[in-house]
């Protein structure tokens, strides 16, 4: 389950980061990109430590 959440967050982060340059109608997401990245990093660290 945690792996699925990590993959979804990475995909959303990539869409937020590259979306406006690839799709002209895609809205700019600003700080949401960095928030998703921080959440993904925290989840990966928890997964590596075996906590989650």
VEXDREN-2710 file (C-alpha; in Angstrom, 1 decimal):
% VEXDREN-2710
k/r/px/py/pz
1/UNK/0.0/0.0/0.0
2/UNK/2.8/2.4/0.8
3/UNK/4.5/1.6/-2.4
4/UNK/1.4/2.6/-4.3
5/UNK/1.1/5.9/-2.4
6/UNK/4.8/6.7/-3.2
7/UNK/4.3/6.0/-6.9
8/UNK/1.2/8.1/-7.1
9/UNK/2.9/11.0/-5.3
10/UNK/5.9/10.8/-7.6
11/UNK/3.7/10.8/-10.7
12/UNK/1.8/13.8/-9.3
13/UNK/5.0/15.6/-8.6
14/UNK/6.3/14.9/-12.1
15/UNK/3.0/16.2/-13.6
16/UNK/3.3/19.3/-11.5
17/UNK/6.9/19.9/-12.4
18/UNK/6.8/19.1/-16.1
19/UNK/3.1/19.6/-16.8
20/UNK/3.1/23.3/-17.7
21/UNK/6.0/22.9/-20.2
22/UNK/4.5/19.8/-21.9
23/UNK/0.8/20.8/-21.8
24/UNK/0.3/24.5/-22.3
25/UNK/-3.2/24.5/-20.6
26/UNK/-1.8/22.7/-17.5
27/UNK/-1.9/25.1/-14.5
28/UNK/1.2/26.0/-12.6
29/UNK/1.2/24.4/-9.2
30/UNK/3.9/26.4/-7.3
31/UNK/4.6/25.1/-3.8
32/UNK/2.5/22.0/-4.2
33/UNK/5.4/20.4/-6.2
34/UNK/7.8/20.9/-3.3
35/UNK/5.2/19.6/-0.8
36/UNK/4.7/16.4/-2.8
37/UNK/8.4/16.0/-3.0
38/UNK/8.9/16.3/0.7
39/UNK/6.0/13.8/1.4
40/UNK/7.6/11.3/-1.0
41/UNK/11.0/11.7/0.6
42/UNK/9.6/11.2/4.1
43/UNK/7.6/8.1/2.9
44/UNK/10.7/6.6/1.3
45/UNK/12.8/7.2/4.4
46/UNK/10.1/5.6/6.6
47/UNK/10.0/2.6/4.2
48/UNK/13.8/2.2/4.3
49/UNK/13.8/2.3/8.1
50/UNK/11.0/-0.3/8.2
51/UNK/8.7/1.9/10.3
52/UNK/5.9/2.0/7.8
END
